[in-house]
Amino acid sequence: MYSICDMSEKLKLYRPDIDSIFTYVLGQYPNAYNWFLNRVIPELPIKRKILGCFVKGKIVAIAILKINDPDEKICTFYVRSKYRRRGIGTALMTECLKYLTNPYIVVKTSGIFFFRRLLEKFGFELVYKGNLAYRYRLFDRSS
Ligand SMILES: CC(C)(COP(=O)(O)OP(=O)(O)OC[C@H]1O[C@@H](n2cnc3c(N)ncnc32)[C@H](O)[C@@H]1OP(=O)(O)O)[C@@H](O)C(=O)NCCC(=O)NCCS
């Protein structure tokens, strides 16, 4: 069993959980924590949102969103490897889309294998295919 919660408004309380999950995300994105400190925190809670997924009180997944912005985006989306393939990514994405209308997400080419099915399932379309990353966008949700 898992539960998803909005960590944006109680950052102080959730900070140890957020820091601990960044130890996993950082393996792939070494600058992610500096970005979190310098860009995400100052923009909470109006322009950014942080959603976390917990299993037995332990954080296993995180999503960081850019909201209330024409450039709305899913900036970070990560499920710890041990907890994948049991619907957590799907549940977290469902929660993310409550706050976003036409978001995009950039996925490293090395991560496409994991992300493709999840994104296509929600109707994201591939809009840019680069050597290092792919960009997906979700269209037509406001009409
Ligand atoms: C992509 C990711 C979020 C998926 O999370 P998850 O919890 O495994 O997702 P779910 O269990 O909800 O699965 C979603 C769908 O994708 C499919 N899927 C997930 N992993 C898959 C894999 N390795 N191969 C094939 N399909 C896969 C599932 O079968 C499911 O499809 P279905 O509903 O038709 O059965 C997770 O693999 C992840 O976090 N990867 C690393 C991402 C990363 O590097 N993020 C940091 C930068 S943003």
The ligand as an SDF file (V2000), in Angstrom:
LIG
                    3D

 48 50  0  0  0  0  0  0  0  0999 V2000
    9.3270    5.5810  -15.4450 C   0  0  0  0  0  0  0  0  0  0  0  0
    8.9450    5.2460  -14.0060 C   0  0  0  0  0  0  0  0  0  0  0  0
    8.5120    6.5210  -13.3330 C   0  0  0  0  0  0  0  0  0  0  0  0
    7.7820    4.2350  -14.0070 C   0  0  0  0  0  0  0  0  0  0  0  0
    7.3670    4.0390  -12.6800 O   0  0  0  0  0  0  0  0  0  0  0  0
    6.5720    2.7090  -12.2320 P   0  0  0  0  0  0  0  0  0  0  0  0
    6.1760    2.8960  -10.8280 O   0  0  0  0  0  0  0  0  0  0  0  0
    7.3470    1.5120  -12.5870 O   0  0  0  0  0  0  0  0  0  0  0  0
    5.2840    2.8220  -13.1790 O   0  0  0  0  0  0  0  0  0  0  0  0
    4.0070    1.8690  -13.1950 P   0  0  0  0  0  0  0  0  0  0  0  0
    4.2330    0.6490  -12.3600 O   0  0  0  0  0  0  0  0  0  0  0  0
    2.8190    2.6900  -12.8810 O   0  0  0  0  0  0  0  0  0  0  0  0
    3.9730    1.4250  -14.7220 O   0  0  0  0  0  0  0  0  0  0  0  0
    3.5020    2.3160  -15.7150 C   0  0  0  0  0  0  0  0  0  0  0  0
    3.3820    1.5770  -17.0410 C   0  0  0  0  0  0  0  0  0  0  0  0
    4.6980    1.4370  -17.6000 O   0  0  0  0  0  0  0  0  0  0  0  0
    5.0100    0.0550  -17.7690 C   0  0  0  0  0  0  0  0  0  0  0  0
    6.4130   -0.1030  -17.3930 N   0  0  0  0  0  0  0  0  0  0  0  0
    7.0130    0.3790  -16.2860 C   0  0  0  0  0  0  0  0  0  0  0  0
    8.3080    0.0290  -16.2900 N   0  0  0  0  0  0  0  0  0  0  0  0
    8.5010   -0.6790  -17.4270 C   0  0  0  0  0  0  0  0  0  0  0  0
    9.6280   -1.3470  -17.9830 C   0  0  0  0  0  0  0  0  0  0  0  0
   10.8120   -1.3580  -17.3560 N   0  0  0  0  0  0  0  0  0  0  0  0
    9.4710   -1.9910  -19.1680 N   0  0  0  0  0  0  0  0  0  0  0  0
    8.2680   -2.0140  -19.7870 C   0  0  0  0  0  0  0  0  0  0  0  0
    7.1570   -1.3970  -19.2980 N   0  0  0  0  0  0  0  0  0  0  0  0
    7.2800   -0.7500  -18.1290 C   0  0  0  0  0  0  0  0  0  0  0  0
    4.0850   -0.6880  -16.8330 C   0  0  0  0  0  0  0  0  0  0  0  0
    3.8260   -2.0040  -17.2680 O   0  0  0  0  0  0  0  0  0  0  0  0
    2.8390    0.1750  -16.8840 C   0  0  0  0  0  0  0  0  0  0  0  0
    2.0960   -0.0930  -18.0430 O   0  0  0  0  0  0  0  0  0  0  0  0
    0.6440   -0.8100  -17.9070 P   0  0  0  0  0  0  0  0  0  0  0  0
   -0.1750    0.0650  -17.0240 O   0  0  0  0  0  0  0  0  0  0  0  0
    0.1720   -0.8830  -19.2970 O   0  0  0  0  0  0  0  0  0  0  0  0
    0.9190   -2.1390  -17.2890 O   0  0  0  0  0  0  0  0  0  0  0  0
   10.1480    4.6010  -13.2310 C   0  0  0  0  0  0  0  0  0  0  0  0
   10.6460    3.5380  -13.9830 O   0  0  0  0  0  0  0  0  0  0  0  0
   11.2780    5.5790  -12.9620 C   0  0  0  0  0  0  0  0  0  0  0  0
   11.1960    6.3770  -12.0420 O   0  0  0  0  0  0  0  0  0  0  0  0
   12.3640    5.5030  -13.7360 N   0  0  0  0  0  0  0  0  0  0  0  0
   13.4890    6.4010  -13.5500 C   0  0  0  0  0  0  0  0  0  0  0  0
   13.0860    7.7920  -13.9990 C   0  0  0  0  0  0  0  0  0  0  0  0
   14.1470    8.8200  -13.8120 C   0  0  0  0  0  0  0  0  0  0  0  0
   15.3060    8.5790  -14.1110 O   0  0  0  0  0  0  0  0  0  0  0  0
   13.7380    9.9980  -13.3060 N   0  0  0  0  0  0  0  0  0  0  0  0
   14.6520   11.0570  -13.0000 C   0  0  0  0  0  0  0  0  0  0  0  0
   14.5770   12.2070  -13.9290 C   0  0  0  0  0  0  0  0  0  0  0  0
   13.0320   12.9520  -14.2410 S   0  0  0  0  0  0  0  0  0  0  0  0
  1  2  1  0
  2  3  1  0
  2  4  1  0
  2 36  1  0
  4  5  1  0
  5  6  1  0
  6  7  2  0
  6  8  1  0
  6  9  1  0
  9 10  1  0
 10 11  2  0
 10 12  1  0
 10 13  1  0
 13 14  1  0
 14 15  1  0
 15 16  1  0
 15 30  1  0
 16 17  1  0
 17 18  1  0
 17 28  1  0
 18 19  1  0
 18 27  1  0
 19 20  2  0
 20 21  1  0
 21 22  1  0
 21 27  2  0
 22 23  1  0
 22 24  2  0
 24 25  1  0
 25 26  2  0
 26 27  1  0
 28 29  1  0
 28 30  1  0
 30 31  1  0
 31 32  1  0
 32 33  2  0
 32 34  1  0
 32 35  1  0
 36 37  1  0
 36 38  1  0
 38 39  2  0
 38 40  1  0
 40 41  1  0
 41 42  1  0
 42 43  1  0
 43 44  2  0
 43 45  1  0
 45 46  1  0
 46 47  1  0
 47 48  1  0
M  END
$$$$
